[in-house]
Amino acid sequence: MRAVVQVCKNAKVTVGQEIISEIDFGMLVYLGVSSEDDVSSADYIVDKLSRIRIFKDLHGKTNLDIVAAGGDFLIISQFTLFGDLRKGRRPSYNCAAEPEVAKNLYEYVVEKLRKNNHVVKTGSFGDYMQVSYTNDGPQTYLLDSEKKI
């Protein structure tokens, strides 16, 4: 499982002309699921997202997790995180999970975060979406359950 994690001042997801989700402050997370992922991969991602200290404290140091910072999550399904661009001119998605498996693990992550008392907004799995946000910093991090980075 891979995640691109961004600290944002605001973020919203639009499908067609309708805003379907938005947050004022927190983490925008693009989440990709590979064909090798399982519940343990998802648990690793949930634990990391809940505990990483990437928000600034009063002294400008990244010492706060999302709860201490008062932020929310916006989690967007993103199978293209497993797009392989090394060969040819078009991406290969052979490593991405099948849609049903990916949706189940994506929803597992969302629900587990909610059970941990986080506010979690989502995109619309499998739909064409527009995502708008203001990256704060900018701060963008890569998280991979396989490589444990």
Secondary structure, 3 states (H helix, E strand, C coil): CEEEEEEEEEEEEEECCEEEEEECCEEEEEEECECCCCHHHHHHHHHHHHHCCCEECCCCCEEECHHHHCCEEEEEECHHHHCECCCCCCCECCCECCHHHHHHHHHHHHHHHHHCCCCEEECCCCCCCEEEEEEEEEEEEEEECCCCC
